[in-house]
Amino acid sequence: MAEGNPLWPQAAMPALPHDSAHLHVAGLARYVDDEPELPGTLHLAFGLSSEARARITGIDLERVLAFPGVVAVYTAADIPGENNVGPIAHDDRVLADGEVVSHGQPVFLVAAETRLAARKAARLGKVTYEALEPAITSAQARAAGSRIEADQRMARGDADGALAAAEHRLAGSLRIGAQDHFYLEGQVAHARPGEDGQIHVVSSSQHPSEVQHLVAHLLGKPSADVTVEVRRMGGAFGGKESQAALFAAAAALVVHHTGRPAKFRCDRDDDMIVTGKRHDFEVDYDVGHDAEGRLCAVKLRFAGRCGATMDLSPGINDRTMFHADNCYFLPDVEIVSERLKTNTVSATAFRGFGGPQGMLAIERVCDHVAAQLGLDPLDVRIRNLYGPGRDVTPYDMTIEDNIAPELIARLRETARYDARREAIAAFNAGSPVLKKGIALTLVKFGISFTTTHLNQAGALVHVYSDGSIQANHGGTEMGQGLHIKIAQIVADVFGVGVDAVRITATRTDKVPNTSATAASSGADLNGMAAWRAAMTIRARMADFLAHVFGCGADDVRFTPEGVVAGAARMSFAEAARKAWLGRISLSSTGFYATPEIEYDRASHRGRPFYYFAYGAAVSEVVVDTLTGEHRVLAVDILHDVGRSLNPAIDRGQIEGGFLQGQGWLTTEVVEWDAKGRLLNHSPATYKVPTASDRPKRMRIDLWDGENVKPTIHRSKAVGEPPLMLANSVFSAISAAIAATAPDVRDMPRLDAPATPEAVLRAIAGMRA
């Protein structure tokens, strides 16, 4: 392959550690809260609503203002511009104005000399309300006709007719719970005044440009007067895609009014109350199939609880519909999506962006069909895979990169699935209390923002005269290793070591109008943009050196051993200095827009994804039928990352994503009471997976193929798809429960998360 082709690196990309790993372990990595506080910095806290739905009839803030250390208190009336931090519908208020729509909604903002003073004072505000009837549950929202937008329908063929003619038919339902992001670093922002009314915001945000624009609109300023910077986040998982803007806006508002620096570091309990979760869903399905388990008709209905405002719910619920097929061809299909508006904090982006809920539903269908027919669920899955003549999705996109059959076959063999399934059956026959289960489930995850215009990215690369390189791009680092991948891509262009490349903090005054680091597209978009910027500089250097040394530009090569120009040999630093002395520009921007994607949302037809990432996992679990507790014993994963940009980073993403998915499906409970108050808002009441929940044996292999599409170095995205590998844990738990009543051909009534209580209820149902 010719040198300089973006599809192929000059050498295999090495498995390097995260660029900040040495700082993380030493406690030296700087986050927003580690930034030095300028003299006079004010600290902020919100006064929160005590009602889920009500009109505000009065606000008495005298005691708040009188509290020692309080400098100012602000309400909606103090916002000079637009009172909004919503990304789509402009319905997310920074501070409530006339009404509250969820418990814990910010009503007023306190600025004080210390964080403790601000928090204590915020509890002293007296807000009086005229309470209104809230819609907390999906059923209440449906009864009230409360929706964030009209129901959406995606369909092909005649599902009703095919159901009526089906040899076998079954129906079922599944409740899928919400999930809190539980990032290690909570929501935080630090705003500082500049000259002539400018503001600099350091934010823990996945979307610096959106924060910039929303803050500018809030203050009635042009976007050029607001600079937003993100060095790194201590986790985000989608929870800082849209909702970080609230805290940045509050800090900027205080700077605007006082001229003093302002910092908002949210308390963990308040963070969990104020910010959104993964959407919870109620799923109903009606399925027709033949005696071999082949699906001939599928009707799916998803009811998503979206919360009080729109946030990103349209796109999230759309992606649930997109991924309701997973790896399976559905001949006649109807998918209906209800987007229910409830008086709970607005649900928001979360790793997978609605895809996990859609995939879990269709995997549940496969398990249900297998249970009724007495078949191995894996055989049902294989019989329904996409294949020749069966390769069009419900949204009319042709599958061009289907590796699912080969991937399943390899994992089935390497994980010894069949032998282990037989051994588990023998174990269960002789074990009255402990029951084991095993499952192999699949992942096909579409890569691209389904909102087409977001599929773009920019980058800025500088080569200095000493040969060192600085790169900046529109993506944000939240621990996923994006910066080290970009550094490797740029280093490869110039044939230098990755230690020669410094990735700087993401800033809106360096790379403008960026998209969120989301949809698993960070490396795809920003990697290609950085590659193009670096290649522009390399081409300039090659032309110059060719002229100096009397050779063709094609005879100039950038290798790990140095730069070769005809017969001349020199270090990259020497080449850079010669180019600088020759007045050659060593700085360039780069831009990339994903090709070949288009989608008509009105008809739900088109090509919303550039390609798909695939994966498969085998999980083995044991369930204690007396307590309902379970343990994941072993996990085997085979995941598709194309030609990996960094195998070490990719393996880390796969392991972390799987465990986060395991937590979502087994231990993480999000509940609101009848008044709309969140019951799980601290580590004391919300159970995330710990190191002890990781299976003792966890094998992760990377698929050895490459992307069929010309992505950067033929790699594939790896951020979100691994989370859905954990569907295998849920299916394995269902299999273990089913083993408590081996003569019953039915599916356990198990909802997610599969907590001990849920497992015991399912066992009782099977035995009944």
Secondary structure, 3 states (H helix, E strand, C coil): CCCCCCCCCCCCCCCCCCCCHHHHHHCCCCCHHHCCCCCCCEEEEEEECCCCCEEEEEEECHHHHHCCCEEEEECHHHCCCCCCCCCCCCCCCCCCCCEECCCCCEEEEEEECCHHHHHHHHCCCEEEEEECCCCCCHHHHHHCCCECCCCEEEEECCHHHHHHHCCEEEEEEEEECCCCCCCCCCCEEEEEECHHHCEEEEECCCCHHHHHHHHHHHHCCCHHHEEEEECCCCCCCCCCCCCCHHHHHHHHHHHHHHCCCEEEECCHHHHHHHCCCCCEEEEEEEEEECCCCCEEEEEEEEEEEEECCCCCHHHHHHHHHHCCCCCECCCEEEEEEEEEECCCCCCCCCCCCCHHHHHHHHHHHHHHHHHHHCCCHHHHHHHCECECCECECCCCCECCCCCHHHHHHHHHHHCCHHHHHHHHHHHHHCCCCEEEEEEEEEEEEEECCCCHHHCEEEEEEEECCCCCEEEEECCCCCCCCHHHHHHHHHHHHHCCCHHHEEECCEECCCCCCCCCCCCCCHHHHHHHHHHHHHHHHHHHHHHHHHHHHCCCHHHEEEECCEEEECCEEECHHHHHHHHHHCCCCCEEEEEEECCCCEEECCCCEEECCCEEEEEEEEEEEEEECCCCCEEEEEEEEEECCECCCCHHHHHHHHHHHHHHHHHHHHCCCCCECCCCCECCCCCCCCCCCCHHHCCCEEEEEECCCCCCCCCHHHECCCCCHHHHHHHHHHHHHHHHHHCCCCCCCCCCCCCECCCHHHHHHHHHHHHC
